[in-house]
Amino acid sequence: MVKRTFALNQSYPNPAKGHAAISFALPETRDVTLEVFDMKGRIVRNLFEGSLEAGEHEVSWDIRDNSGNAVSTGVYVYRLTAGNDTAVEKMLVK
């Protein structure tokens, strides 16, 4: 039996231009939130909110904010919250 773990992977490509893929793993079915923030901690984009089954998942970001505008070049943080687990990674947008 394979033990699944909670994990948030580095986005691809990094640096991103036009799109970025964010993959993560869940050990069991959980309510999940995946969000992108700027370096000042302001929410840029809500990428996913809902329930997902255990296993590997991938969400694509079109490098746009919640209003549909392209974001500026710079460093962004994405945060995965699943149940009581939280993980954060950085990405560079060109």
C-alpha positions in Angstrom: 0.0 0.0 0.0 1.4 3.4 -1.0 1.1 6.1 1.7 0.0 9.4 0.2 1.2 12.6 1.6 0.2 16.3 1.5 2.6 18.1 -0.9 2.7 21.4 -2.9 5.2 21.3 -5.8 7.1 24.1 -7.5 5.1 25.7 -10.3 6.1 25.0 -13.9 7.5 26.7 -15.8 9.3 29.0 -13.4 9.7 31.7 -14.4 6.2 31.7 -15.9 5.1 33.7 -18.9 1.6 33.3 -20.2 0.6 30.3 -17.9 1.8 28.3 -14.9 0.9 24.8 -13.8 0.7 24.2 -10.0 0.6 20.6 -8.9 -0.1 19.1 -5.5 -0.9 15.9 -3.7 -3.6 15.1 -1.1 -3.5 12.1 1.2 -7.3 11.9 1.5 -10.4 13.7 0.2 -10.3 17.3 1.5 -11.7 20.8 1.0 -9.0 22.7 -0.8 -8.2 26.3 -1.5 -5.4 27.4 -3.9 -4.7 31.1 -4.0 -2.0 33.5 -5.5 -0.7 36.5 -3.6 1.6 39.4 -4.4 4.6 40.0 -2.2 2.6 42.5 -0.1 0.2 39.7 0.9 -2.7 40.9 -1.3 -4.8 38.3 -3.0 -4.2 38.2 -6.7 -6.2 35.2 -7.8 -8.4 32.5 -6.3 -7.4 29.4 -8.4 -9.5 26.7 -6.8 -11.9 26.3 -4.0 -13.7 23.0 -3.4 -13.4 19.4 -2.5 -10.9 17.1 -4.1 -10.2 13.4 -3.7 -6.9 11.9 -2.6 -4.1 11.8 -5.2 -2.2 14.1 -7.6 -3.8 17.3 -8.9 -2.8 20.1 -11.2 -4.3 23.6 -11.6 -3.4 26.0 -14.4 -3.0 29.7 -13.9 -3.3 32.0 -16.9 -1.2 34.7 -15.1 -4.3 36.9 -14.6 -5.8 38.4 -11.5 -9.4 37.9 -10.3 -10.6 40.7 -12.6 -9.0 39.1 -15.7 -6.1 41.5 -16.0 -2.6 40.2 -16.7 -0.4 40.5 -13.6 2.9 42.5 -13.5 6.3 40.9 -13.8 7.5 39.9 -10.3 7.5 37.4 -7.6 4.2 35.8 -6.4 3.4 33.4 -3.7 0.8 30.6 -4.0 -0.8 28.9 -1.0 -2.5 25.6 -0.8 -4.8 25.0 2.2 -6.3 21.5 2.5 -8.0 20.7 5.8 -5.4 21.6 8.6 -2.5 21.5 6.2 -1.0 24.6 4.5 1.9 24.9 2.1 3.4 28.0 0.3 5.7 28.3 -2.7 7.1 31.2 -4.7 7.0 31.7 -8.5 8.5 34.3 -10.8 6.3 35.8 -13.5 8.2 37.3 -16.5 
